[in-house]
Each structure stands twice: as structure tokens, then as C-alpha cells.
């Protein structure tokens, strides 16, 4: 048994009855939707067409939202429906990052994730989903796709159907008959603030018509629109912008005319900050460890204590930022007490906990001067620090909705940042204490090598050809678009090249401390861009 949907675009009239029925059935708040109808226009006058595409959860056979959810709030039913339990949800928003179809949202009333659940409560008593029941054209077909007697199974056997983003490997169970690429592929149309109805500043219906009469009282209005290769304009566009600026989009290019609001950046400064604090915490142990293993320098007892202290303090800051980013911080213990082990959020949570315990144990052994298994404990803690440093790369890889995060170099990127952050932190400390010359030279060398590798890693992530349109769009946004100044001047020139120049110019605790501080700022700016930019690519 495997339930699915077919959207028959030959019949859909874009009436939005499915949207309103879904809202009524599930008491969905204003501003969010479990199902909605995207509208796209394509063609050039007079050969134009308006496309209607019902958007909702695809109830994927290999649902990435289920895989990434740390608390089993999302789960598979025996009939294949992807359901959710909002009593478990911690509001981490991981599922929203993982879903390539932008089907989930955070409920503004209870601050937990929600989505289409196939009206499971109706299916259980033999009824069809509310959207199917209400559709006046029978454009939405539901049922068991593995039962050959059902209408959906017969349509799948008889008709040519398409699915969205098949390359993601999610095996979606939402199919479109007569689906059009312009409507189903987000990158083929651009998001805008000016849509079918939302630009009408003077109302709808009668009031919109009055606004249109007023705007077109200028005799040049029609000519202005024709010169812009646009034969029609909504009353709101004319009323708000005037005839000369009504719109600059041609009907020859597919364009959205009805859309949902953007959900914005889901993971903000808290996530960028936690990546930095986690890097400092891991690096604070790794730097003394590397100096001992390599024999390049003796950190000294004082720096060992500082390393353990920094590791614990910044690990605590990491936990605090993680909790702050949750929409339901009161449930954060669910990650440890109700874990879904496939999620790297859970694995990371336990890695952080184990690392914290090992740091405390190292401190205890050092305080009591216990030498039994000392070397084994140090190596285990170093491995744990490395895991803490890089596990976020695997979490980002589970977020299949964000193509740029699927980079294989992201683990190296985060490991290098941890080593850089550790050396930078000790470099700043060296300014406030009498550091040995070999220790200072070691920190300088590590920071120079780290900055060099970091520049090379960034170069690889930017220059290496990316396989998808979305990933390429992120690179363009970073290098030439929205983030170009922050990237070139903040990350590259200030955060990496400047500390390299300072460290190469001479030695001394002041230069080392200044370079360390600048490097830490550079790490944060890099993570800010790498976390935020991919989230600005529309998924639907």
C-alpha cells in the first residue's frame, strides 16, 4: 500500500478551493499553507497561457525531512503517508531545509513544523482528503498507487506524468499530468514582490476598476505599456507605479503571477555563530594536541588549562546558540531523550555531549595528576574534537533542499576553520601572557598554513563547477550578487589576506593577536555567507 496524489493540470482552473478546504479542515493559520496553487504565465501576446500547479508535500518514499528530523516528529505510516506529530517537534527547522519542495512551514501559533499530512484522519475512516473532496473539476486524484483497481493507479499506467526535482532521489509520490516545466521548476521564473493581486494598493473589485480608470486618464498610458512590450497590466500596478513604470516583464518570459510569501532565512546568525563557537571549542583542544604530537612546541601546563577552559566555555556557548535557534527551546532535551539516530542533529548533539564529558575528564585527570591511560584519553578527545568540528557538514548535506550545502569539501572547510579558530584564540591569549618563543612560532605557522588552506578551500568551492542551477546561482550571488562586497572585502581581503600579510610582515605577540582576531571575524563572515546565501534560493 502506497498512497499518492495526481494533479491533472488539464482540468485545474486555479480556483483555490483546495487551499481553502485544507485550511478549514486543519485550522491552518493565515500566512501559511499546506497546499496552494502557484500560477505562472508564459508565452507572448497573443499566444499566451496561464498555468496552475497545486503545490504541497510530495509524501516522498525517501523523504529527506524524515531522515533529518532529530525527534521523529516526522514519520512514515504503513500506507506511505508522511505524517507528523507536533507534540515532539522542537522547531529546529531542519525539515524545512531538507525538503526540496518547500512543503513545510512553522505554525505561527504553536511554533512547530507542519505540512500536508494527506488528511490522514480522514483516510483512516475511509474518506478522501479534503482537497480531493472539494475540487470542482476532479483535478486532484488520490488513492493507493499499488492497488491496480484504483483510479490513481490506472491513470499512472495510462498517462504520461511528471514529478518535481527527480534528481534529488526523494522518489516523490505527487505526480502531474500535463505538468509544465515553467511552473514546476523554480529557477525558470523569478520571485517578485509584484504579483496578481498583492500590488493593488487601492483594493479589489469595484475599487480596483476605479483605480484603473484614474490611472489610464493619461492618454499616453497605453502607448507606454506597448513600448514596454507589455499589453496588459493589473490595476494595482498602474495605480501604485503609474503608467510609465507599470511593469518591465515581457510575456515572452515565464513569470509568476500568484505565489506564496518567502519564508526568509530559516537559519540565521545563531547558526553562523554556533559554527564559530564550535570551531573555537574544538580548536582549543586540537592546537595543544597537534603541538605535542608534532613535537613542534611544548604548549606548557598553563596553555593546556587554557585550552580545556576555552573548549568548555565555547562548547557551552555552542549549546546556548543551538537552543536559542529552536522555535520550541522548551523541548530541546527531546534531541537527547527521544533521538532519531539517522539525523546528524542528534549525532552532533551526542558528539558535543561526549566531547564535553571528555574535556571535563581531561581536566580531572590533569588536576589529580592521574597518568593512567593519559595518552589514550588525549587521542580519544582529539578524535571527538574533530567530529565536533565537522559534523555540521554532514547535517548540511542532509538538507537536500539546499544544493550548495552538498559540497564534498564542506568537511575540510569546517575542520580547517576549527584549527584556525584554535590557533587564533591562543594567539589572542599570547598577548596577555608571556608565551614561549617556540609556542608563538607554532601558532604563527599553524595560522599561516590554516589561512592558506582556507583560501584554497574557498577557491575550490567557488571555482569547481557545480552540477545544479541552484548551486550555481548561490555562487553567483556570493561572487557577483548580494554578498559580493561582504565576500571580496570582508571574507577574502579582510578575513584572510590581511592576517596573512600581518603574519608574514613580522613576529610578535601584538601582530599574532591582531591576526587571530581578524581571522576569527573572517571565519564568522564566511560562515554567515555560507549559511545564509543558499537559503535565498526559492525552492518552489
Buried (B, 14 or more C-beta within 10 A) or exposed (E): EBBBBBBBBEBBEBBBBBBBBBBEBBEBBEEBBBBBBBBBBBBEEEEEEBBBBBBBBBBBBEBBBBBBBBBBBBBBBEBBBBBBEBEBBBBBBBBBBBBBBBBBBBBEEBBBBBBBBBBBEBBEEEEBBBBBBBBEEEBBBBBBBBBEEBEBBBBBEEEEBBBBBEEBEBEBBBBBBBBBEBBBBBEBBEBBEBBBEBBBEBBEEEEBEBBBEEBBEBEEBEEBBEEBBBEEBBBBBBBBBEBEEBBEBEBEBBBBBBBBEEBEBBBBBBBBBBBBBBBBBBBBBBBBBBBBEEEBBBBBEEBBBBBBEBBBBBBBBBBBBBBEBBBBBEBBEBBEEBBBEBBBBBBBBBBBBBBBEBBEBBBEBBEEEEEEEEEEBBEBBBEBBBBBBBBBBBBBBBBBBBBBBBBEBBBBBBBBBBBBBBBBBBBBBBBEEEBBEBBBBBBBBBBBBBBEBBBEBBEBBEEEEBEBEBBBBBBEBBEEBBBEEBBBEBBBEBBBBBBBEBBEEEEBBEBBBBBBBBBBBBBBBBBBBBBBBBBBBBBB
